[in-house]
Amino acid sequence: MAAKPYIYITRKLPESVIDTLKSFADVEMWDSEENPVPRDILLNEAKKADALLTMLSDKIDKELFDIATNLKVVANLAVGFDNIDVEEATKRRIVVCNTPDILTDTTADLAFSLLLMTGRRLVEAVDVVREGKWKSWSSYFLAGTDVHHKTLGIVGMGNIGEAVAKRALGFDMRVLYHNRSRKLETEEKLGVKYATFDELVKQSDYVLVLTPLTPETKGMFTKEVFKRMKKSAFFINVARGPVAVEADLIEALKEGEIAGAGLDVFDKEPISPDHPLLQLNNVVALPHIGSASVETRTAMMELCCDNIEAVLKNEVPKTPVNRELFQLV
Ligand code: NAP
């Protein structure tokens, strides 16, 4: 009888989610829900594994692929896959899968919440009440910036970008977007307008980034870009930290080049309470929770398991990243 395939999961997931995998494979998990698997353990497991179910905090690179001689599939529990060297995987015909679409609305809800929290100073307001600093009513007490009828500029009008645009239209916002390619159908359907990166940056009251992290988008927001934004504008990042040069963002916030920032992602995560961004009261910081609803995270785990099962059974997975391996491009 042929040996069962071996699947390693780099974070503790609920047993109920991995039941199906256990019916045809040996499955092991890193025994922590919160802490990432140490690199040496990941490499050791990769040596034996037919499949890896990974988190965005795991670096899946050439060093790992070189020793993972049985590896057939890496299923990443995220839509972004900047933690994986997909080119190296493809060279070895290792399938890389992500979790697009199913997290779109959940992440869009979070992105729009972050925009509201930032513009309307909601975190400061909650703190004032909790800390007993609410003394009376006064005209400009915690007065923020309106969201309705303002201009939202979305850099990266993909699945999540479009879902945010729909929410923004409900708030009577004017929506501009910038992509490398124009989306005429979306423009017609939603009434959003294409802008060059420079136009978008200059005209928007809220600049929201929702691109993947790639060599092209890394460091896209520099000191010069923040300078071109309105001084009253807010920078909202739900993509990946390195799309902005963090030191430049801090300087822009300190020097009043922009009014504030709402950030779900950072250069190096997690950040600690002494991080310079957390010393600024015009920053709202969240701990990378874009897709974190129970429903969506469960669906993402299930999709990862389905993808692993498909590859190990020589079927086409639902959401491969290197689609060329299946002649899907
Ligand atoms: P998507 O549907 O692939 O959309 C990405 C969009 O970015 C596309 O419209 C693409 O259009 C645009 N883009 C790519 N490169 C660009 C560039 N150089 N300049 C301008 N636009 C560019 O992906 P999605 O599902 O919306 O997710 C987007 C990203 O959000 C993910 O990759 C991930 O990093 C991040 N995310 C974060 C969280 C969180 O928890 N904070 C959760 C989910 C996703 P063109 O190809 O035409 O340029």
Residues whose N, C-alpha, C, O or C-beta is under 5 A from the ligand:
A	BS01	NAP	V79 G80 T107 G156 M157 G158 N159 I160 G161 H178 N179 R180 S181 L210 T211 P212 L213 E216 T217 V238 A239 R240 D264 H288 I289 G290 S291
